[in-house]
Amino acid sequence: REIRTRISQACLDRFKQNKMDFKRRFIIVDEICIHRYTPERKE
């Protein structure tokens, strides 16, 4: 929980510094995470 809080605060700080750059980078990171996600099969 503490780690998520720190990460969220860091993201908020970065967003406040440069909103457009943050949005562009956040979308790219989000797409990479989805691309690498491989669900486990239930057999």
N, CA, C and O of each residue as an XYZ file, in Angstrom:
172
protein
N       0.828     -1.198      0.000
C       0.000      0.000      0.000
C       0.869      1.257      0.000
O       0.564      2.221     -0.703
N       1.934      1.253      0.774
C       2.818      2.420      0.817
C       3.475      2.668     -0.537
O       3.649      3.812     -0.954
N       3.833      1.592     -1.209
C       4.474      1.731     -2.516
C       3.504      2.365     -3.507
O       3.880      3.266     -4.256
N       2.254      1.896     -3.514
C       1.254      2.473     -4.422
C       1.025      3.947     -4.129
O       0.839      4.748     -5.045
N       1.039      4.303     -2.850
C       0.854      5.701     -2.464
C       1.999      6.556     -2.984
O       1.771      7.641     -3.519
N       3.234      6.074     -2.829
C       4.395      6.827     -3.315
C       4.381      6.959     -4.834
O       4.675      8.027     -5.372
N       4.040      5.878     -5.522
C       3.987      5.921     -6.982
C       2.900      6.887     -7.444
O       3.113      7.671     -8.369
N       1.746      6.830     -6.805
C       0.645      7.735     -7.166
C       1.037      9.189     -6.946
O       0.723     10.049     -7.769
N       1.719      9.468     -5.844
C       2.152     10.838     -5.568
C       3.175     11.293     -6.599
O       3.128     12.435     -7.057
N       4.096     10.414     -6.966
C       5.103     10.756     -7.980
C       4.432     11.035     -9.324
O       4.820     11.965    -10.032
N       3.433     10.236     -9.673
C       2.698     10.458    -10.926
C       1.964     11.792    -10.893
O       1.968     12.528    -11.880
N       1.344     12.103     -9.779
C       0.630     13.375     -9.646
C       1.595     14.549     -9.761
O       1.292     15.535    -10.433
N       2.748     14.455     -9.117
C       3.748     15.522     -9.202
C       4.218     15.716    -10.636
O       4.339     16.846    -11.109
N       4.481     14.613    -11.327
C       4.939     14.696    -12.721
C       3.841     15.290    -13.601
O       4.122     16.085    -14.498
N       2.588     14.902    -13.344
C       1.458     15.437    -14.105
C       1.360     16.951    -13.934
O       1.131     17.680    -14.899
N       1.535     17.412    -12.704
C       1.453     18.850    -12.438
C       2.571     19.621    -13.127
O       2.378     20.778    -13.501
N       3.735     19.002    -13.301
C       4.869     19.673    -13.946
C       4.648     19.846    -15.444
O       4.930     20.911    -15.994
N       4.144     18.803    -16.108
C       3.990     18.863    -17.563
C       2.858     17.919    -17.966
O       3.087     16.735    -18.212
N       1.660     18.440    -18.031
C       0.477     17.612    -18.268
C       0.506     16.881    -19.601
O       0.183     15.694    -19.656
N       0.883     17.555    -20.667
C       0.870     16.915    -21.989
C       1.899     15.795    -22.084
O       1.602     14.722    -22.609
N       3.102     16.038    -21.581
C       4.145     15.017    -21.627
C       3.742     13.819    -20.772
O       3.967     12.672    -21.160
N       3.153     14.080    -19.618
C       2.722     12.995    -18.741
C       1.686     12.117    -19.431
O       1.784     10.890    -19.404
N       0.700     12.748    -20.047
C      -0.351     11.980    -20.725
C       0.224     11.134    -21.852
O      -0.155      9.975    -22.016
N       1.132     11.707    -22.624
C       1.739     10.973    -23.734
C       2.524      9.766    -23.206
O       2.389      8.660    -23.730
N       3.327      9.974    -22.191
C       4.129      8.886    -21.632
C       3.255      7.847    -20.932
O       3.520      6.649    -21.033
N       2.230      8.288    -20.234
C       1.367      7.367    -19.505
C       0.645      6.427    -20.465
O       0.524      5.233    -20.192
N       0.173      6.951    -21.569
C      -0.510      6.119    -22.562
C       0.455      5.105    -23.156
O       0.093      3.943    -23.341
N       1.680      5.528    -23.456
C       2.677      4.609    -24.012
C       2.988      3.504    -23.015
O       3.029      2.331    -23.387
N       3.203      3.853    -21.772
C       3.498      2.846    -20.750
C       2.321      1.898    -20.596
O       2.510      0.687    -20.479
N       1.112      2.435    -20.594
C      -0.078      1.607    -20.450
C      -0.179      0.603    -21.594
O      -0.504     -0.561    -21.359
N       0.090      1.025    -22.811
C       0.016      0.118    -23.956
C       1.065     -0.979    -23.861
O       0.795     -2.124    -24.225
N       2.242     -0.651    -23.383
C       3.303     -1.653    -23.236
C       2.885     -2.695    -22.208
O       3.077     -3.891    -22.427
N       2.322     -2.261    -21.101
C       1.904     -3.204    -20.056
C       0.822     -4.145    -20.575
O       0.858     -5.343    -20.294
N      -0.113     -3.630    -21.310
C      -1.176     -4.469    -21.860
C      -0.594     -5.451    -22.860
O      -0.987     -6.617    -22.892
N       0.335     -4.987    -23.672
C       0.950     -5.844    -24.686
C       1.690     -7.015    -24.040
O       1.674     -8.124    -24.575
N       2.331     -6.785    -22.909
C       3.124     -7.820    -22.253
C       2.294     -8.732    -21.358
O       2.808     -9.734    -20.861
N       1.049     -8.413    -21.146
C       0.194     -9.212    -20.274
C      -0.160    -10.521    -20.957
O      -0.669    -10.532    -22.078
N       0.112    -11.614    -20.279
C      -0.251    -12.928    -20.816
C      -1.015    -13.692    -19.737
O      -0.419    -14.163    -18.769
N      -2.312    -13.814    -19.899
C      -3.114    -14.499    -18.882
C      -2.789    -15.989    -18.824
O      -2.419    -16.608    -19.821
N      -2.938    -16.533    -17.636
C      -2.711    -17.967    -17.463
C      -3.935    -18.733    -17.946
O      -5.072    -18.283    -17.797
N      -3.680    -19.879    -18.517
C      -4.794    -20.709    -18.981
C      -5.351    -21.527    -17.826
O      -4.606    -22.014    -16.976
N      -6.647    -21.668    -17.808
C      -7.296    -22.529    -16.821
C      -7.633    -23.837    -17.514
O      -8.462    -23.877    -18.424
N      -6.990    -24.891    -17.081
C      -7.230    -26.184    -17.729
C      -7.838    -27.173    -16.772
O      -8.106    -28.313    -17.151
